[in-house]
Amino acid sequence: MWKFEKGAFMVHTFRVLMKLVLILMATAIMLPLAHAEDLSDMQRCMLELLNDAADDMTMGQMREQCRQKIEDQTKQVPLADNKTDPPEKEAVEERLETDKSNVLKPFTLMAHKPNYILLAAHNFNGYDATPYQEQYKDPDINTDDTEVQFQISIKTPLAVGFFKDTTDLYFAYTNRSFWQLYNKGISSPFRETNHEPEAWVQVRPKWSLWGFKNPVNAFGFAHQSNGQGGVLSRSWNRLYANFDIARGNLVVSLKPWYRIPEDSKDDDNPDITDYLGHGELRTAYKWGRNTFSMMLRNNLESGFSKGAVQFGWSFPLWEYKYLKGYVQYFSGYGESLIDYDHYVNRLGIGISLTDWL
């Protein structure tokens, strides 16, 4: 009897001593962390379990029990409570990251300039039908002052990631069409279509000053023409640069260009720079799901006599985020190539698929 009780006592004593050793070891390991503002879930669980665990429980069993307990708690907590919302990205950075996420996918086509359709675009100054009457030798041709206008603009990468992933090469095509849809008298033709293929080198300098950033610059070549012949033919070639300055949801783009000279015998519009100037300034601001944009061209250069201004506003339609309402106002010269030297005062309303931001 005494031997059994003595043996049992020694076994019990041994277990108590082992438990104390485990407590001292865990305390020695976790003591520096205990003074920190926060312990990990595993550390808290281990400290709590040491006081209540059975005498014969090993450190491995305690760790496994805590791991299972933490997993069960995680499953019960909603995802939103477990996750911190990422910081809101600036509008230009979000657009560039979207491009970067798609740039290496096969057969990639991305939005370049805004893509939209104006279901009703009314020119309060009226469109000039004289060039069409002269081209087709028909004095009865007339143009409506209200038409449908749309723009399709896409780009694709040719090569990316040069110079430590700071430089890319792109190609783009922009189609701007002016459709006399409501002009049934002349079978609703396209009054004008401007084609603009271009290629450019895109550089991301990533510098910032006083909160302003220069996220991207471009240097490229653009050809623009209306694909017509005779008196309706218009075209020009340009070398250009584009510099973006951004802060928050605001971006300002300065785009100077140089017209490549043509032979005077082949030049259909030798005075086009008198009206379109040598560059343009664009701004865009994203406010929630609304985007406001403005374009200024050749105003100071021409003394405000042959300049142009354009305002745009895209706004949400219900909860569908991939389609927006769109209002665009244009006043000045150069709305289209055929009207580069005619004053246009036009207001249009329609839908937008993609915007500058």
DRENKE-670141 format. One record per residue (C-alpha): residue number from 1; residue in one letter; x, y, z. Coordinates in Angstrom, 1 decimal. Layout:
num_residu_u_v_w
NUM_A_X_Y_Z
...
This chain:
num_residu_u_v_w
1_M_0.0_0.0_0.0
2_W_2.7_2.4_1.0
3_K_4.8_1.5_-2.1
4_F_1.8_2.1_-4.4
5_E_0.9_5.4_-2.7
6_K_4.6_6.5_-2.8
7_G_4.9_5.5_-6.5
8_A_1.7_7.4_-7.3
9_F_2.9_10.4_-5.4
10_M_6.2_10.4_-7.3
11_V_4.5_10.2_-10.6
12_H_2.1_13.0_-9.6
13_T_5.0_15.1_-8.4
14_F_6.9_14.4_-11.7
15_R_3.9_15.6_-13.7
16_V_3.6_18.8_-11.7
17_L_7.3_19.5_-12.1
18_M_7.1_18.9_-15.8
19_K_4.1_21.3_-16.0
20_L_6.0_23.9_-14.1
21_V_9.0_23.5_-16.5
22_L_6.7_23.9_-19.5
23_I_5.2_27.0_-17.9
24_L_8.6_28.5_-17.2
25_M_9.8_27.7_-20.7
26_A_6.8_29.2_-22.3
27_T_7.0_32.2_-20.0
28_A_10.7_32.7_-20.9
29_I_9.8_32.6_-24.6
30_M_6.8_34.8_-24.4
31_L_7.8_37.2_-21.7
32_P_9.4_39.8_-24.0
33_L_6.3_39.6_-26.2
34_A_3.9_39.9_-23.2
35_H_4.9_43.6_-22.8
36_A_4.1_44.3_-26.4
37_E_0.9_46.0_-27.2
38_D_-0.4_42.9_-29.0
39_L_0.3_39.2_-28.9
40_S_-0.5_36.8_-31.7
41_D_-3.6_34.6_-31.3
42_M_-1.4_31.5_-30.9
43_Q_0.6_33.1_-28.1
44_R_-2.5_34.3_-26.2
45_C_-4.1_30.8_-26.5
46_M_-0.9_29.0_-25.3
47_L_-0.7_31.3_-22.2
48_E_-4.3_30.7_-21.3
49_L_-4.1_27.0_-21.9
50_L_-1.0_26.5_-19.7
51_N_-3.1_27.2_-16.5
52_D_-5.9_24.8_-17.3
53_A_-4.2_22.0_-19.3
54_A_-4.0_18.4_-18.0
55_D_-0.7_17.4_-16.4
56_D_0.2_15.0_-19.1
57_M_-0.5_17.4_-22.0
58_T_2.5_18.0_-24.2
59_M_3.5_21.3_-25.8
60_G_2.7_19.8_-29.2
61_Q_-0.8_18.9_-28.1
62_M_-1.3_22.4_-26.7
63_R_-0.2_24.0_-30.0
64_E_-2.5_21.8_-32.0
65_Q_-5.4_22.5_-29.8
66_C_-4.8_26.3_-30.1
67_R_-4.4_26.0_-33.9
68_Q_-7.8_24.2_-34.2
69_K_-9.4_26.8_-31.9
70_I_-8.1_29.7_-34.0
71_E_-9.3_28.1_-37.2
72_D_-12.8_27.6_-35.8
73_Q_-12.9_31.3_-34.7
74_T_-11.8_32.5_-38.1
75_K_-14.6_30.6_-39.9
76_Q_-17.2_32.2_-37.6
77_V_-16.0_35.8_-38.3
78_P_-17.3_37.5_-41.4
79_L_-14.7_38.2_-44.1
80_A_-15.3_42.0_-43.9
81_D_-14.5_42.0_-40.2
82_N_-11.2_40.0_-40.8
83_K_-9.9_42.2_-43.6
84_T_-8.7_45.8_-43.6
85_D_-9.8_47.8_-46.7
86_P_-6.8_48.6_-48.9
87_P_-5.9_52.3_-49.2
88_E_-7.8_54.1_-52.0
89_K_-5.6_54.4_-55.1
90_E_-5.2_57.6_-57.1
91_A_-7.2_57.6_-60.4
92_V_-4.2_57.5_-62.8
93_E_-2.5_54.8_-60.8
94_E_-5.6_52.7_-60.9
95_R_-5.8_53.1_-64.7
96_L_-2.1_52.2_-65.1
97_E_-2.4_49.2_-62.9
98_T_-5.5_48.0_-64.9
99_D_-3.4_48.3_-68.1
100_K_-0.5_46.5_-66.5
101_S_-2.7_43.6_-65.3
102_N_-3.9_43.1_-68.9
103_V_-0.8_44.0_-70.9
104_L_0.7_40.5_-71.1
105_K_-2.5_38.6_-71.8
106_P_-2.6_37.2_-75.3
107_F_-4.6_39.2_-77.9
108_T_-5.0_42.1_-75.5
109_L_-7.0_45.1_-76.7
110_M_-7.4_47.9_-74.1
111_A_-9.1_51.3_-74.1
112_H_-7.0_54.2_-75.3
113_K_-9.0_57.4_-75.5
114_P_-12.6_57.5_-74.3
115_N_-15.1_55.2_-76.0
116_Y_-18.6_56.7_-76.3
117_I_-21.6_57.3_-78.5
118_L_-23.5_60.6_-78.6
119_L_-27.1_59.6_-79.6
120_A_-28.0_63.2_-80.3
121_A_-25.3_65.8_-81.1
122_H_-26.7_69.1_-82.2
123_N_-24.5_71.8_-83.8
124_F_-26.2_75.2_-83.1
125_N_-24.0_76.8_-85.8
126_G_-25.0_74.2_-88.5
127_Y_-22.7_72.0_-90.6
128_D_-21.5_73.1_-94.0
129_A_-22.8_71.0_-96.9
130_T_-20.8_72.9_-99.6
131_P_-17.8_70.4_-99.8
132_Y_-20.2_67.5_-100.4
133_Q_-22.2_69.4_-103.0
134_E_-18.9_70.1_-104.8
135_Q_-17.6_66.6_-104.5
136_Y_-20.8_64.9_-105.8
137_K_-21.9_67.8_-108.0
138_D_-25.3_67.8_-106.4
139_P_-26.6_71.2_-105.1
140_D_-29.5_69.4_-103.3
141_I_-27.3_67.7_-100.8
142_N_-28.0_69.0_-97.3
143_T_-26.7_68.1_-93.9
144_D_-28.7_67.9_-90.7
145_D_-27.6_69.9_-87.7
146_T_-28.3_66.9_-85.4
147_E_-26.5_63.6_-85.9
148_V_-25.0_60.6_-84.1
149_Q_-21.3_60.8_-83.2
150_F_-19.2_58.0_-81.7
151_Q_-15.6_57.2_-80.9
152_I_-13.9_53.8_-80.7
153_S_-10.3_53.9_-79.4
154_I_-8.2_50.9_-78.6
155_K_-4.5_50.1_-78.0
156_T_-2.3_47.1_-77.7
157_P_1.2_46.6_-76.4
158_L_4.0_45.8_-78.9
159_A_6.8_45.4_-76.3
160_V_6.9_46.0_-72.6
161_G_9.3_46.1_-69.7
162_F_12.3_47.8_-71.1
163_F_14.9_49.5_-68.9
164_K_13.9_47.9_-65.6
165_D_10.2_47.8_-66.3
166_T_9.9_51.6_-66.9
167_T_9.4_51.7_-70.7
168_D_6.8_50.2_-73.1
169_L_6.0_50.4_-76.8
170_Y_2.3_50.7_-77.8
171_F_0.2_50.9_-80.9
172_A_-3.4_52.4_-81.0
173_Y_-6.2_53.1_-83.4
174_T_-8.9_55.7_-82.9
175_N_-12.1_56.0_-85.0
176_R_-14.2_59.1_-84.7
177_S_-17.4_58.9_-86.8
178_F_-20.1_61.5_-87.6
179_W_-23.3_59.8_-88.7
180_Q_-26.2_61.6_-90.3
181_L_-28.6_58.9_-88.9
182_Y_-31.6_61.2_-88.8
183_N_-31.0_62.5_-92.4
184_K_-33.4_60.2_-94.3
185_G_-33.4_62.5_-97.3
186_I_-29.8_61.4_-98.3
187_S_-30.1_57.8_-96.9
188_S_-28.5_58.5_-93.5
189_P_-24.8_58.5_-94.6
190_F_-21.6_58.9_-92.6
191_R_-20.8_62.6_-93.0
192_E_-17.2_62.2_-91.9
193_T_-15.0_59.5_-90.4
194_N_-11.6_60.3_-88.9
195_H_-9.0_57.5_-88.7
196_E_-6.0_57.9_-86.4
197_P_-3.4_55.1_-86.1
198_E_-0.5_56.0_-83.8
199_A_2.5_54.4_-82.1
200_W_4.5_55.7_-79.1
201_V_7.1_54.9_-76.5
202_Q_5.7_55.2_-73.0
203_V_7.9_56.0_-70.0
204_R_7.0_55.9_-66.3
205_P_9.4_58.2_-64.4
206_K_7.7_57.9_-61.0
207_W_8.8_61.2_-59.5
208_S_6.8_63.3_-57.2
209_L_6.9_66.9_-55.9
210_W_4.6_68.5_-53.3
211_G_2.1_65.8_-53.8
212_F_2.1_66.0_-57.6
213_K_3.3_63.0_-59.6
214_N_4.4_62.4_-63.1
215_P_3.1_58.8_-63.6
216_V_3.6_58.5_-67.3
217_N_5.0_60.3_-70.4
218_A_4.7_59.4_-74.1
219_F_6.6_60.2_-77.3
220_G_5.1_59.1_-80.5
221_F_3.9_59.4_-84.1
222_A_0.3_59.8_-85.3
223_H_-1.3_59.8_-88.7
224_Q_-4.9_61.2_-89.0
225_S_-7.0_61.2_-92.2
226_N_-10.6_60.9_-93.2
227_G_-10.1_58.4_-96.0
228_Q_-11.7_60.6_-98.6
229_G_-10.6_61.8_-102.0
230_G_-11.0_65.0_-104.1
231_V_-12.2_68.1_-102.3
232_L_-13.2_66.1_-99.2
233_S_-9.7_64.7_-98.6
234_R_-8.0_65.7_-95.3
235_S_-4.9_64.3_-93.6
236_W_-1.8_65.2_-91.6
237_N_1.1_63.5_-89.8
238_R_2.5_64.5_-86.4
239_L_5.3_63.8_-83.9
240_Y_4.1_64.4_-80.4
241_A_4.9_64.2_-76.7
242_N_2.5_63.8_-73.8
243_F_3.2_64.6_-70.2
244_D_0.8_63.7_-67.4
245_I_0.8_65.4_-64.0
246_A_-1.5_63.9_-61.4
247_R_-2.5_64.5_-57.9
248_G_-5.2_62.4_-56.2
249_N_-8.1_62.0_-58.7
250_L_-6.9_64.9_-60.9
251_V_-4.7_64.6_-63.9
252_V_-3.4_67.3_-66.3
253_S_-2.0_66.3_-69.7
254_L_0.1_68.6_-71.8
255_K_0.4_67.3_-75.4
256_P_2.6_69.4_-77.8
257_W_3.1_68.3_-81.4
258_Y_5.0_69.0_-84.5
259_R_3.3_68.6_-87.9
260_I_5.6_66.8_-90.4
261_P_5.7_69.0_-93.6
262_E_4.2_67.7_-96.8
263_D_4.7_68.5_-100.4
264_S_2.5_71.5_-101.3
265_K_1.1_69.6_-104.2
266_D_-0.2_66.8_-102.0
267_D_-1.2_68.9_-99.0
268_D_-5.0_69.0_-98.7
269_N_-5.0_71.2_-95.7
270_P_-1.8_73.4_-95.6
271_D_-3.2_75.8_-93.0
272_I_-4.5_73.1_-90.5
273_T_-2.1_74.2_-87.7
274_D_-3.6_77.7_-87.9
275_Y_-6.7_76.1_-86.5
276_L_-5.5_73.1_-84.5
277_G_-2.3_74.8_-83.3
278_H_0.7_73.0_-82.0
279_G_-0.7_71.2_-78.9
280_E_-3.5_70.8_-76.5
281_L_-4.1_70.8_-72.8
282_R_-6.5_68.2_-71.1
283_T_-7.7_67.8_-67.6
284_A_-9.8_65.1_-66.0
285_Y_-11.1_64.7_-62.5
286_K_-12.8_61.6_-61.1
287_W_-15.4_62.3_-58.3
288_G_-16.9_59.0_-57.2
289_R_-18.4_57.4_-60.3
290_N_-18.4_60.7_-62.1
291_T_-15.6_61.9_-64.4
292_F_-15.3_65.5_-65.6
293_S_-12.9_66.4_-68.4
294_M_-11.9_69.5_-70.3
295_M_-9.8_70.1_-73.4
296_L_-8.2_73.5_-74.5
297_R_-6.5_73.8_-77.9
298_N_-4.9_76.7_-79.8
299_N_-6.7_79.4_-77.7
300_L_-3.7_81.4_-76.6
301_E_-1.8_80.8_-79.8
302_S_-4.5_82.1_-82.0
303_G_-5.5_84.9_-79.6
304_F_-8.8_83.1_-78.9
305_S_-9.9_83.6_-82.5
306_K_-9.4_80.0_-83.8
307_G_-9.2_77.9_-80.6
308_A_-11.4_75.2_-79.3
309_V_-12.7_74.1_-75.9
310_Q_-14.5_70.8_-75.0
311_F_-16.2_69.8_-71.8
312_G_-17.2_66.2_-70.9
313_W_-19.1_64.6_-68.0
314_S_-19.7_60.9_-67.6
315_F_-22.1_59.9_-64.8
316_P_-23.4_56.6_-63.4
317_L_-26.5_54.9_-64.8
318_W_-28.2_53.0_-62.0
319_E_-25.8_50.4_-60.4
320_Y_-24.3_49.1_-63.7
321_K_-20.7_50.3_-63.5
322_Y_-19.6_49.5_-67.0
323_L_-22.0_51.8_-68.7
324_K_-22.4_55.6_-68.0
325_G_-24.3_58.5_-69.2
326_Y_-22.3_61.0_-71.1
327_V_-22.6_64.7_-72.0
328_Q_-20.1_66.5_-74.2
329_Y_-19.9_70.1_-75.3
330_F_-17.6_71.4_-78.0
331_S_-17.0_75.0_-79.2
332_G_-14.4_76.1_-81.7
333_Y_-12.5_74.8_-84.7
334_G_-11.2_71.3_-85.4
335_E_-14.1_69.1_-84.2
336_S_-13.4_66.9_-87.2
337_L_-10.9_67.1_-90.1
338_I_-13.6_68.1_-92.7
339_D_-14.6_71.0_-90.4
340_Y_-11.1_71.9_-89.2
341_D_-11.6_75.5_-90.5
342_H_-15.3_75.8_-89.7
343_Y_-16.7_77.0_-86.3
344_V_-18.8_74.4_-84.5
345_N_-20.9_75.0_-81.4
346_R_-22.2_71.5_-80.5
347_L_-23.9_69.8_-77.5
348_G_-24.3_66.0_-77.4
349_I_-25.7_63.4_-75.0
350_G_-25.3_59.7_-75.0
351_I_-23.5_56.9_-73.2
352_S_-19.9_56.2_-72.3
353_L_-18.1_52.9_-72.1
354_T_-14.6_54.1_-71.0
355_D_-13.3_57.5_-69.9
356_W_-9.9_59.1_-69.5
357_L_-9.8_57.9_-65.9
